[in-house]
Amino acid sequence: MIPHESLRRFLAEDAPFGDITTGSIVPDIEGRAVILARETGIIAGIEEALFLFAECGAEGRSLTKDGDWVDPGQHILEISGPVHGILLAERTVLNLMGRMSGIATATKRFAALIDSVIPGARIAGTRKTAPGLRFYDKKAIILGGGDPHRNSLSDAVLIKDNHLAVVGIEEAIRRARSISRYRVIEVEVETAEDACTAAKAGADILLLDNMDSDSINKALLILKDAGLRERVAIEISGGITPANAGSYAGCEIDLVSSGWLTHSVKNFDLSLEMRMALRVIKI
């Protein structure tokens, strides 16, 4: 379900006291507009756009659906209603759709790259999102075919380096397991030895962080030799981008998590064009 209140806040941020330009020069008329793609990629944010236009008194009709590939010049949405309302929502809609579509497109392409170098592995996002936008960033990752990973600190146990600076690996896992025997526990490790320790202590997922392919393969070999590899899922992370993903070819891991999907997003190019005035509401 879309968090409607956050969308309303986005509108209020852009026009806290209304749109003084449109209000000053545009008469109260109804019109039509279209949102179209300026590049090839995965479209996302249609559901949000329809809500935003409706909040401003306009009606949108989707010509594609979230998750579809679109091409330059392709019409995404048709909008009709008061011109004031269409223009009031315009920038908020384009900003959100552009960000979400950029993330979805990057995820789709990164997922294909990962599958080509590490067959069977999935690409996942992280919590490195802009405050207030996590729901939309994670939704875009899903639309691009990625794994959203955990949405918040409340979703799953992920024991990281700063936790382990206070409590050791084995004790941290014991304490986490005592809260719930059935909760998945993931542990971040940076050495093959720590990976083995965490697996023996009962971790369900090992996050091999900032390890190169040689170190990852060493950890996997130690886990196999100890009969522990099949007991844990393996995630790798730490500065992984499309530019360096090929260096992990041959690593038999399950998941690649990358903050690049959301902290380095390139907005997808979209535009809104007014088509015609339909009728005068009042003069």
N, C-alpha and C positions, 0 to 999 in steps of 0.2 A: 504494500500500500504506500502511495506517495505521501510524504510528510507535507501536507498542504500548507501548514503554517510557515514552514521555511520558504516556500515559494512566494507566499504573501510578503514575507520579510524582504525577499529579493526585489519585489516590485516597489516596496516602500523605500528601499535603499536608493533606487534609481529615480524615484519621483516622490520625495517626502511631502511636497506641497503641490503636486501635480506637474504637468508638462507645460511650462509657461510659454514655450515657443509655439507649440501646436495650438494651445489655447488662445494665443494672441492673433494668429494669422490664418488658421484653418477654420472655415465655417462648420457648423454642425451638419455634416453630411455622412451618408453611408457610402462605403466603398468596398472594393475587393483588393486583395493582395495575394502574393504567392511567395513562398519560401523555396528557394532552389539551391541545389548543390553547385559548388564551383570546382570541385575536385572529385576524385574517385575514392570511395571508402565505405565504411559501415556507418549507417545513420543511427543515432540514439538521441533520446530526449523528446520524442514525439508526444508521448503521454503527458509529459510535463508542459510542453508547449500548448497543447490543447487546453490544459487547465489554466495556464497563465492568460491566454487570450480570453477564455470565458470569464475570468475574474475581471477583465477590463471591458466586458460587455460585447465581445466579438465572438464569432463562431468559427471554429477551425474544422477542416475536413482533411483527414490524412490520405495521401496518395501512395504512401509506402508504409511499412511498419518497422518498428524498432528492430535492429539486427539485420536489416536488408543492406545489400551492396547497392550503392547509387553511383551515378556517373555525372560528370560535369554537365550542367544545364538541366538536369532532371528535376522536376517539380516534386517537392516533398510534402508541402501543405498548401491548401487554399484557405484563405481567411476572408470572411465577410462580416460586415457590421460597421459601427461608427468608426470613422477614420481616427477620431481622437483615441478610441480604445485600442485600435490596431497599432498606432504609433506609440502609445503608452507602453505596450507590452513588447514592442519590437526588440529593443536592445537586450532586455533580460532574456527573452526567448533565444535570440541568436547567441548570446554569451553562453547560456547553459547548454544548448544543443551543440554549439561548436566545441565546447570542452568535452562533453560526453561522447560525441562522435569521434573526436580526436583520440580519446582513450580507447574507445571500442575498436577503432581502426588499428591503432598501435598494438592492441592486445591480439587482434586477429592475425596480424602479420608476424608478431613475435611468437605466438603459439605455433604457427606453421614452421618458423625457423627452428624453434626448440624441438619440435617433433622430427625435423630432418636431421638434427645432430644428436639428439638423445631420444630415440624412438620410445613412445609410451609415456614420456614425462609431460607434465602439465605446467603451464605458466600460471603464476598466482600474483595477486597484488599484495600490498602491505598496508600499514596504517599511516604511511607517509602521504597523507592527503591534506588539502587545504581545510582549515577549520570551517565547519558548516556545510561542507560539500561531500563528506564521506559517503553518504547514502547514494548520491548521484555518481560519484566516482566508482564505487563498487558495483553499482548496477551496470555501468558502462563496461566494466571488465567482464561481467557475466555475459552481456550482449555480444562482446567480442570473442566469447568462447573460453575465457579464462576462469580461474578459481578465485573467488573474492578473498579467500583466507579469512581470518577473524575480523569482524567488523569493529570490535571494541575490546577493551581489556576485560570486559565481563563475559566474553564469549568462550574463551578457552584458556587453559593453562599453558603459558609459554615462558619457561624459565630462561632468562637471558643473562648476559655477562654481569650486569650490575646486581642481579639477584645473587649470583654465585660469588660475587665479591663479599657478600655478607654471610651467605649460607652455602656450604659445600654441595656438590652435585648429589651425593647419595642422601644427605639429610633433606635437601630441598625436595627431591622426589618423594621421600618418605612423608614429609609434611603435606605435600600436595595430594598424595594418594589418600592420606588419612581424612581429608575433607570429603572425598567421593571416590569410591573404588572404581566407578565406571566412567569417570571423566578422562578424556584423552589428555596425556601429558607430553608436551614437546619441550625439548631441552636444546639450547644453543651451545654448541661446542666449537672449539677452534683447533683441536688436535685429535689425532687418531686415538690416543690413549684416553682422552676424556670421552670420546664417542663410545668406546668400549665400556668405560665405567658407567656412563649413563644408561646404556643398553642393559647391562647387568643389573642395574638398580631398578629397572622396570619402566624406563621411558618408552613411550609408544612411537614417538617421532623424534628423529635427530635432525637438528638444523645445523648443517656444516657451514659455518659462517666465515667468509673471507679466506677460503681455502682454495688453492689452485688445483688443477686437475690431478697432479701427482699426489698431492696431500689427500685429496678426496679418494683416489684409488687406493692409497695406502690404508685409509680408514676402512674402506669397504673390504679390503683383503683381511685386515685384522678381525673385523666383525664376522666374516665368513669362516675364518679359521677357528674362531671361538664359538661357532654355531649360533651366532646372534643375528646375522643379517636378516633372516626371515622373520624375526620378531619385531622389527622396526621398519617404519617408512623413513626414507631419506629425503630431506629437503636441502637444497643449497641456496645460498644467498650471499650478498655482499658485492655491490657494484656491478651486478650482471646486467648487461645491455645487449641489444642486437649486435653492437660492434665487436663484442668479445665473446659472445655465446658460443661461437665455434670452437673456442679453446677447451670447452668441456665435452667435446665429442668423445663418445666411448665410455663416459662415466655412467654407470648403471644406477641412476637415482630416479626418484619418483616425482619430485616437484621442484620447480625453480621459482623462487619468489623474487620479485624485482620492484623496488620503489620507483624505478624509471618510468613505469606505466603511468604514474600519477604525478610525480614531482617534476617531471620534465615534459609534460604534455604539450603537444603542438595542436593548437586549435584547428578544427576542421573548418574549411572555408565555406560559409553559407551566406546568402543574402536574402533580404526581403524587398520585394518590388511592389509598389502600388500599381494596380492595373487600371482602375477606372472608378469614378464616382457613380454610385447607383441612384441615389436620390437625396434631395435636400431634406434634412430633418426639420430645421427651422432656420430662419434668416434673422 
